[in-house]
Amino acid sequence: MTIDELARRTRTTTRTLRLYQTKALLPPPRIVGRVGYYTELHVNRLLLIERLQGRGFSLAGIAELFKMWREGKGLDELFGFEAKLVQPWNEEQSEEFTAAEFEARWPDLYHDSELLSHVVEFGVVEKLDGQQYRVVSPVLLAFGQEMVSKGVPIDRILGELEQLREDSRRIAQRFMDMFRTYVLPSMVQGGPMEWLPRLANNASHMRPAVRNMMLSVFMSAMDEEIRGITSSVPPEAALEEEPIPDSEPSQPSDPPPLKSAAG
């Protein structure tokens, strides 16, 4: 990918990318002609820089850490550890569409400006420059459309999704607090090249384990809710039917003929 594509992919600017290169934070691209091409290795490096900055590291401190890593291990192995550490837990990939493609795929959404503005405000869809659209979460968009088609108001759907985000964020914060308190201190010991592989391997192991645990707990909760609904319906209610008459109602018989006076 070119530097412009890398900037869009990582939601940064080309100016920032060039700054990282001058500070030896980002490896040089592969040059073909006059164009530099970047790979997933550069994406991983940028994600790692972002996370280290979020933990309070300065750019100079990050550069020094990268230098230590390079002196202790080969660059390929370093990138391998980086990839394990920064691999997203959410593996869903965003998708980009032209306006025509977006309209063809979601015509109702495209032509409903109010609905589209709600979805953009919620962060499921982004409007890019040049009549481009990015669907940040195809899963959430598909779910929302399904609920709208069944008659659920859009405000209720977005409210539930926002509440789900908040609930998930609180669960993640509690989990990370437990990890920092009980696991991390014993894992991060010695020099960076000692604890980095341990931390990377732990991340690779815990990611699917936590995902499966969360899915299991949620599915069990859904089963309980469904049992609660079905158990609240009296068994005989489902069997009650309108009585069916045994036969057609009889028609009144004609009155007997009158006998004549002469008879």
C-alpha positions as YAML, in Angstrom:
chain: A
units: angstrom
residues:
- id: 1
  name: MET
  ca: [0.00, 0.00, 0.00]
- id: 2
  name: THR
  ca: [1.14, 3.58, -0.63]
- id: 3
  name: ILE
  ca: [1.70, 6.12, 2.12]
- id: 4
  name: ASP
  ca: [-1.74, 7.63, 1.45]
- id: 5
  name: GLU
  ca: [-3.37, 4.20, 1.74]
- id: 6
  name: LEU
  ca: [-1.42, 3.48, 4.93]
- id: 7
  name: ALA
  ca: [-2.59, 6.79, 6.41]
- id: 8
  name: ARG
  ca: [-6.24, 5.95, 5.63]
- id: 9
  name: ARG
  ca: [-5.86, 2.42, 6.92]
- id: 10
  name: THR
  ca: [-4.43, 3.56, 10.26]
- id: 11
  name: ARG
  ca: [-6.49, 6.77, 10.45]
- id: 12
  name: THR
  ca: [-3.49, 9.04, 10.66]
- id: 13
  name: THR
  ca: [-1.83, 11.55, 8.30]
- id: 14
  name: THR
  ca: [1.02, 11.29, 5.84]
- id: 15
  name: ARG
  ca: [2.75, 14.08, 7.76]
- id: 16
  name: THR
  ca: [2.71, 11.95, 10.92]
- id: 17
  name: LEU
  ca: [4.02, 8.93, 9.03]
- id: 18
  name: ARG
  ca: [6.94, 10.92, 7.65]
- id: 19
  name: LEU
  ca: [7.68, 12.25, 11.14]
- id: 20
  name: TYR
  ca: [7.83, 8.69, 12.47]
- id: 21
  name: GLN
  ca: [10.25, 7.75, 9.69]
- id: 22
  name: THR
  ca: [12.60, 10.64, 10.52]
- id: 23
  name: LYS
  ca: [12.61, 9.55, 14.19]
- id: 24
  name: ALA
  ca: [13.37, 5.91, 13.23]
- id: 25
  name: LEU
  ca: [10.03, 4.79, 14.60]
- id: 26
  name: LEU
  ca: [8.80, 3.44, 11.28]
- id: 27
  name: PRO
  ca: [10.93, 1.26, 8.98]
- id: 28
  name: PRO
  ca: [11.45, 2.59, 5.45]
- id: 29
  name: PRO
  ca: [9.08, 1.34, 2.76]
- id: 30
  name: ARG
  ca: [10.00, -0.85, -0.19]
- id: 31
  name: ILE
  ca: [10.78, 1.50, -3.06]
- id: 32
  name: VAL
  ca: [9.54, 0.64, -6.56]
- id: 33
  name: GLY
  ca: [10.47, 3.36, -9.01]
- id: 34
  name: ARG
  ca: [9.67, 6.51, -7.11]
- id: 35
  name: VAL
  ca: [6.84, 5.06, -5.03]
- id: 36
  name: GLY
  ca: [7.24, 3.63, -1.53]
- id: 37
  name: TYR
  ca: [5.11, 0.62, -0.61]
- id: 38
  name: TYR
  ca: [4.14, -0.38, 2.93]
- id: 39
  name: THR
  ca: [2.92, -3.68, 4.37]
- id: 40
  name: GLU
  ca: [1.06, -5.09, 7.36]
- id: 41
  name: LEU
  ca: [4.33, -4.88, 9.30]
- id: 42
  name: HIS
  ca: [4.08, -1.09, 9.15]
- id: 43
  name: VAL
  ca: [0.44, -1.25, 10.24]
- id: 44
  name: ASN
  ca: [1.45, -3.33, 13.26]
- id: 45
  name: ARG
  ca: [4.24, -0.90, 14.13]
- id: 46
  name: LEU
  ca: [1.83, 2.07, 14.02]
- id: 47
  name: LEU
  ca: [-0.67, 0.26, 16.24]
- id: 48
  name: LEU
  ca: [2.09, -0.47, 18.74]
- id: 49
  name: ILE
  ca: [3.24, 3.17, 18.73]
- id: 50
  name: GLU
  ca: [-0.34, 4.26, 19.40]
- id: 51
  name: ARG
  ca: [-0.68, 1.89, 22.34]
- id: 52
  name: LEU
  ca: [2.67, 2.86, 23.85]
- id: 53
  name: GLN
  ca: [1.75, 6.52, 23.58]
- id: 54
  name: GLY
  ca: [-1.51, 5.73, 25.33]
- id: 55
  name: ARG
  ca: [0.53, 4.30, 28.21]
- id: 56
  name: GLY
  ca: [2.54, 7.50, 28.54]
- id: 57
  name: PHE
  ca: [5.61, 6.75, 26.41]
- id: 58
  name: SER
  ca: [7.11, 9.71, 24.54]
- id: 59
  name: LEU
  ca: [8.23, 9.32, 20.93]
- id: 60
  name: ALA
  ca: [11.85, 9.46, 22.11]
- id: 61
  name: GLY
  ca: [11.17, 6.74, 24.65]
- id: 62
  name: ILE
  ca: [9.47, 4.56, 22.07]
- id: 63
  name: ALA
  ca: [12.39, 5.02, 19.68]
- id: 64
  name: GLU
  ca: [14.84, 3.96, 22.41]
- id: 65
  name: LEU
  ca: [12.72, 0.89, 23.17]
- id: 66
  name: PHE
  ca: [12.69, -0.09, 19.50]
- id: 67
  name: LYS
  ca: [16.46, 0.32, 19.43]
- id: 68
  name: MET
  ca: [16.87, -2.05, 22.38]
- id: 69
  name: TRP
  ca: [14.65, -4.60, 20.73]
- id: 70
  name: ARG
  ca: [16.58, -4.43, 17.49]
- id: 71
  name: GLU
  ca: [19.87, -4.96, 19.30]
- id: 72
  name: GLY
  ca: [18.54, -8.02, 21.10]
- id: 73
  name: LYS
  ca: [16.56, -9.70, 18.36]
- id: 74
  name: GLY
  ca: [16.29, -9.75, 14.59]
- id: 75
  name: LEU
  ca: [13.86, -7.33, 12.99]
- id: 76
  name: ASP
  ca: [11.61, -10.09, 11.68]
- id: 77
  name: GLU
  ca: [11.23, -11.62, 15.14]
- id: 78
  name: LEU
  ca: [10.60, -8.19, 16.62]
- id: 79
  name: PHE
  ca: [7.78, -7.61, 14.14]
- id: 80
  name: GLY
  ca: [6.39, -11.03, 14.99]
- id: 81
  name: PHE
  ca: [6.14, -10.11, 18.67]
- id: 82
  name: GLU
  ca: [4.62, -6.76, 17.74]
- id: 83
  name: ALA
  ca: [1.98, -8.44, 15.61]
- id: 84
  name: LYS
  ca: [0.93, -10.69, 18.50]
- id: 85
  name: LEU
  ca: [0.72, -7.79, 20.92]
- id: 86
  name: VAL
  ca: [-1.30, -5.43, 18.74]
- id: 87
  name: GLN
  ca: [-3.49, -7.93, 16.92]
- id: 88
  name: PRO
  ca: [-7.05, -6.59, 17.37]
- id: 89
  name: TRP
  ca: [-9.42, -8.61, 19.50]
- id: 90
  name: ASN
  ca: [-12.19, -7.56, 17.15]
- id: 91
  name: GLU
  ca: [-11.28, -9.20, 13.85]
- id: 92
  name: GLU
  ca: [-14.11, -7.53, 11.93]
- id: 93
  name: GLN
  ca: [-12.81, -5.61, 8.91]
- id: 94
  name: SER
  ca: [-14.25, -2.29, 7.78]
- id: 95
  name: GLU
  ca: [-15.26, -1.93, 4.13]
- id: 96
  name: GLU
  ca: [-15.10, 1.08, 1.81]
- id: 97
  name: PHE
  ca: [-17.59, 1.86, -0.96]
- id: 98
  name: THR
  ca: [-18.17, 4.52, -3.56]
- id: 99
  name: ALA
  ca: [-21.47, 6.37, -3.32]
- id: 100
  name: ALA
  ca: [-22.86, 4.26, -6.17]
- id: 101
  name: GLU
  ca: [-21.75, 1.01, -4.52]
- id: 102
  name: PHE
  ca: [-23.15, 2.10, -1.16]
- id: 103
  name: GLU
  ca: [-26.49, 3.01, -2.75]
- id: 104
  name: ALA
  ca: [-26.67, -0.29, -4.60]
- id: 105
  name: ARG
  ca: [-26.01, -2.32, -1.45]
- id: 106
  name: TRP
  ca: [-28.07, -0.27, 1.06]
- id: 107
  name: PRO
  ca: [-30.60, 1.71, -1.02]
- id: 108
  name: ASP
  ca: [-33.03, 2.33, 1.86]
- id: 109
  name: LEU
  ca: [-30.27, 3.64, 4.09]
- id: 110
  name: TYR
  ca: [-28.70, 5.75, 1.34]
- id: 111
  name: HIS
  ca: [-31.96, 7.54, 0.51]
- id: 112
  name: ASP
  ca: [-33.05, 8.04, 4.13]
- id: 113
  name: SER
  ca: [-30.94, 11.02, 5.16]
- id: 114
  name: GLU
  ca: [-32.21, 11.02, 8.76]
- id: 115
  name: LEU
  ca: [-31.49, 7.34, 9.25]
- id: 116
  name: LEU
  ca: [-28.08, 7.68, 7.62]
- id: 117
  name: SER
  ca: [-27.19, 10.61, 9.86]
- id: 118
  name: HIS
  ca: [-28.07, 8.53, 12.93]
- id: 119
  name: VAL
  ca: [-25.89, 5.66, 11.74]
- id: 120
  name: VAL
  ca: [-22.99, 8.01, 10.96]
- id: 121
  name: GLU
  ca: [-23.32, 9.72, 14.34]
- id: 122
  name: PHE
  ca: [-23.21, 6.33, 16.06]
- id: 123
  name: GLY
  ca: [-19.99, 5.48, 14.24]
- id: 124
  name: VAL
  ca: [-21.17, 2.48, 12.23]
- id: 125
  name: VAL
  ca: [-20.65, 4.32, 8.91]
- id: 126
  name: GLU
  ca: [-18.21, 7.11, 8.04]
- id: 127
  name: LYS
  ca: [-18.49, 9.58, 5.18]
- id: 128
  name: LEU
  ca: [-15.12, 10.02, 3.51]
- id: 129
  name: ASP
  ca: [-13.89, 12.60, 1.03]
- id: 130
  name: GLY
  ca: [-14.88, 12.28, -2.59]
- id: 131
  name: GLN
  ca: [-18.25, 10.57, -2.10]
- id: 132
  name: GLN
  ca: [-16.73, 7.57, -0.38]
- id: 133
  name: TYR
  ca: [-18.27, 5.64, 2.50]
- id: 134
  name: ARG
  ca: [-16.59, 3.41, 5.06]
- id: 135
  name: VAL
  ca: [-18.71, 0.82, 6.85]
- id: 136
  name: VAL
  ca: [-16.82, 0.56, 10.12]
- id: 137
  name: SER
  ca: [-18.85, -2.38, 11.41]
- id: 138
  name: PRO
  ca: [-20.69, -4.44, 8.78]
- id: 139
  name: VAL
  ca: [-22.00, -6.68, 11.58]
- id: 140
  name: LEU
  ca: [-23.68, -3.81, 13.47]
- id: 141
  name: LEU
  ca: [-25.05, -2.33, 10.25]
- id: 142
  name: ALA
  ca: [-26.59, -5.66, 9.21]
- id: 143
  name: PHE
  ca: [-28.08, -6.14, 12.69]
- id: 144
  name: GLY
  ca: [-29.54, -2.63, 12.72]
- id: 145
  name: GLN
  ca: [-31.12, -3.06, 9.30]
- id: 146
  name: GLU
  ca: [-32.62, -6.38, 10.36]
- id: 147
  name: MET
  ca: [-34.22, -4.78, 13.43]
- id: 148
  name: VAL
  ca: [-35.52, -1.80, 11.44]
- id: 149
  name: SER
  ca: [-37.12, -4.17, 8.93]
- id: 150
  name: LYS
  ca: [-38.93, -5.86, 11.84]
- id: 151
  name: GLY
  ca: [-40.37, -2.58, 13.06]
- id: 152
  name: VAL
  ca: [-37.98, -1.66, 15.89]
- id: 153
  name: PRO
  ca: [-37.50, 2.16, 16.08]
- id: 154
  name: ILE
  ca: [-34.01, 3.32, 15.10]
- id: 155
  name: ASP
  ca: [-33.63, 5.29, 18.34]
- id: 156
  name: ARG
  ca: [-34.27, 2.14, 20.35]
- id: 157
  name: ILE
  ca: [-31.77, 0.14, 18.31]
- id: 158
  name: LEU
  ca: [-29.02, 2.75, 18.68]
- id: 159
  name: GLY
  ca: [-29.78, 3.07, 22.38]
- id: 160
  name: GLU
  ca: [-29.43, -0.66, 22.91]
- id: 161
  name: LEU
  ca: [-26.18, -0.78, 20.92]
- id: 162
  name: GLU
  ca: [-24.76, 2.12, 22.92]
- id: 163
  name: GLN
  ca: [-25.72, 0.38, 26.17]
- id: 164
  name: LEU
  ca: [-24.07, -2.79, 24.89]
- id: 165
  name: ARG
  ca: [-20.90, -0.83, 24.19]
- id: 166
  name: GLU
  ca: [-20.89, 0.62, 27.69]
- id: 167
  name: ASP
  ca: [-21.52, -2.78, 29.29]
- id: 168
  name: SER
  ca: [-18.76, -4.35, 27.21]
- id: 169
  name: ARG
  ca: [-16.36, -1.51, 28.08]
- id: 170
  name: ARG
  ca: [-16.97, -2.00, 31.81]
- id: 171
  name: ILE
  ca: [-16.40, -5.75, 31.49]
- id: 172
  name: ALA
  ca: [-13.15, -5.16, 29.58]
- id: 173
  name: GLN
  ca: [-11.95, -2.67, 32.20]
- id: 174
  name: ARG
  ca: [-12.60, -5.12, 35.04]
- id: 175
  name: PHE
  ca: [-10.82, -7.88, 33.15]
- id: 176
  name: MET
  ca: [-7.78, -5.70, 32.43]
- id: 177
  name: ASP
  ca: [-7.66, -4.55, 36.04]
- id: 178
  name: MET
  ca: [-7.50, -8.20, 37.11]
- id: 179
  name: PHE
  ca: [-4.76, -8.85, 34.53]
- id: 180
  name: ARG
  ca: [-2.66, -5.86, 35.62]
- id: 181
  name: THR
  ca: [-3.02, -6.79, 39.29]
- id: 182
  name: TYR
  ca: [-2.38, -10.52, 39.24]
- id: 183
  name: VAL
  ca: [-0.73, -11.51, 35.94]
- id: 184
  name: LEU
  ca: [1.35, -8.65, 34.57]
- id: 185
  name: PRO
  ca: [3.72, -8.13, 37.55]
- id: 186
  name: SER
  ca: [5.00, -11.70, 37.39]
- id: 187
  name: MET
  ca: [5.25, -11.65, 33.60]
- id: 188
  name: VAL
  ca: [7.15, -8.40, 33.02]
- id: 189
  name: GLN
  ca: [10.46, -9.22, 34.65]
- id: 190
  name: GLY
  ca: [13.98, -8.76, 33.31]
- id: 191
  name: GLY
  ca: [14.85, -6.89, 30.14]
- id: 192
  name: PRO
  ca: [12.38, -6.11, 27.35]
- id: 193
  name: MET
  ca: [13.62, -8.99, 25.23]
- id: 194
  name: GLU
  ca: [12.86, -11.37, 28.09]
- id: 195
  name: TRP
  ca: [9.31, -10.28, 28.89]
- id: 196
  name: LEU
  ca: [8.21, -9.26, 25.40]
- id: 197
  name: PRO
  ca: [7.93, -12.87, 24.09]
- id: 198
  name: ARG
  ca: [6.08, -13.91, 27.26]
- id: 199
  name: LEU
  ca: [3.64, -11.05, 26.91]
- id: 200
  name: ALA
  ca: [3.10, -11.72, 23.20]
- id: 201
  name: ASN
  ca: [2.45, -15.43, 23.75]
- id: 202
  name: ASN
  ca: [0.04, -14.67, 26.58]
- id: 203
  name: ALA
  ca: [-1.89, -12.27, 24.33]
- id: 204
  name: SER
  ca: [-2.18, -14.93, 21.62]
- id: 205
  name: HIS
  ca: [-3.47, -17.47, 24.15]
- id: 206
  name: MET
  ca: [-5.87, -15.22, 26.05]
- id: 207
  name: ARG
  ca: [-7.55, -13.62, 23.04]
- id: 208
  name: PRO
  ca: [-9.53, -16.72, 21.93]
- id: 209
  name: ALA
  ca: [-9.99, -17.91, 25.53]
- id: 210
  name: VAL
  ca: [-11.66, -14.66, 26.62]
- id: 211
  name: ARG
  ca: [-13.72, -14.50, 23.42]
- id: 212
  name: ASN
  ca: [-15.06, -18.02, 23.97]
- id: 213
  name: MET
  ca: [-15.76, -17.31, 27.64]
- id: 214
  name: MET
  ca: [-17.76, -14.16, 26.84]
- id: 215
  name: LEU
  ca: [-19.74, -15.92, 24.13]
- id: 216
  name: SER
  ca: [-20.54, -18.84, 26.45]
- id: 217
  name: VAL
  ca: [-21.74, -16.58, 29.27]
- id: 218
  name: PHE
  ca: [-23.87, -14.46, 26.92]
- id: 219
  name: MET
  ca: [-25.45, -17.48, 25.23]
- id: 220
  name: SER
  ca: [-26.29, -18.96, 28.64]
- id: 221
  name: ALA
  ca: [-27.96, -15.68, 29.63]
- id: 222
  name: MET
  ca: [-29.99, -15.72, 26.40]
- id: 223
  name: ASP
  ca: [-31.08, -19.30, 27.11]
- id: 224
  name: GLU
  ca: [-32.30, -18.23, 30.56]
- id: 225
  name: GLU
  ca: [-34.28, -15.34, 29.09]
- id: 226
  name: ILE
  ca: [-35.89, -17.58, 26.49]
- id: 227
  name: ARG
  ca: [-36.82, -20.16, 29.14]
- id: 228
  name: GLY
  ca: [-38.33, -17.37, 31.21]
- id: 229
  name: ILE
  ca: [-40.54, -16.30, 28.31]
- id: 230
  name: THR
  ca: [-41.70, -19.80, 27.44]
- id: 231
  name: SER
  ca: [-42.36, -20.75, 31.07]
- id: 232
  name: SER
  ca: [-44.62, -17.72, 31.55]
- id: 233
  name: VAL
  ca: [-47.05, -19.01, 28.93]
- id: 234
  name: PRO
  ca: [-49.59, -21.51, 30.43]
- id: 235
  name: PRO
  ca: [-49.22, -24.86, 28.66]
- id: 236
  name: GLU
  ca: [-52.95, -25.07, 28.02]
- id: 237
  name: ALA
  ca: [-52.94, -21.66, 26.30]
- id: 238
  name: ALA
  ca: [-51.14, -23.03, 23.28]
- id: 239
  name: LEU
  ca: [-53.63, -25.90, 23.05]
- id: 240
  name: GLU
  ca: [-56.83, -23.91, 23.35]
- id: 241
  name: GLU
  ca: [-58.85, -23.90, 20.15]
- id: 242
  name: GLU
  ca: [-62.24, -22.71, 19.16]
- id: 243
  name: PRO
  ca: [-64.76, -25.55, 19.63]
- id: 244
  name: ILE
  ca: [-65.81, -27.11, 16.39]
- id: 245
  name: PRO
  ca: [-69.49, -28.08, 16.20]
- id: 246
  name: ASP
  ca: [-70.17, -31.75, 15.64]
- id: 247
  name: SER
  ca: [-72.52, -31.07, 12.74]
- id: 248
  name: GLU
  ca: [-74.16, -28.27, 10.89]
- id: 249
  name: PRO
  ca: [-77.05, -26.68, 12.83]
- id: 250
  name: SER
  ca: [-80.36, -28.24, 11.79]
- id: 251
  name: GLN
  ca: [-82.73, -26.18, 9.71]
- id: 252
  name: PRO
  ca: [-86.26, -25.71, 11.05]
- id: 253
  name: SER
  ca: [-88.61, -28.26, 9.46]
- id: 254
  name: ASP
  ca: [-91.56, -27.17, 7.42]
- id: 255
  name: PRO
  ca: [-94.86, -27.13, 9.31]
- id: 256
  name: PRO
  ca: [-97.17, -30.10, 8.60]
- id: 257
  name: PRO
  ca: [-99.73, -29.45, 5.90]
- id: 258
  name: LEU
  ca: [-103.12, -28.28, 7.10]
- id: 259
  name: LYS
  ca: [-105.99, -30.72, 6.65]
- id: 260
  name: SER
  ca: [-108.89, -29.41, 4.71]
- id: 261
  name: ALA
  ca: [-112.22, -28.94, 6.43]
- id: 262
  name: ALA
  ca: [-113.67, -31.62, 4.23]
- id: 263
  name: GLY
  ca: [-111.15, -34.10, 5.36]
...
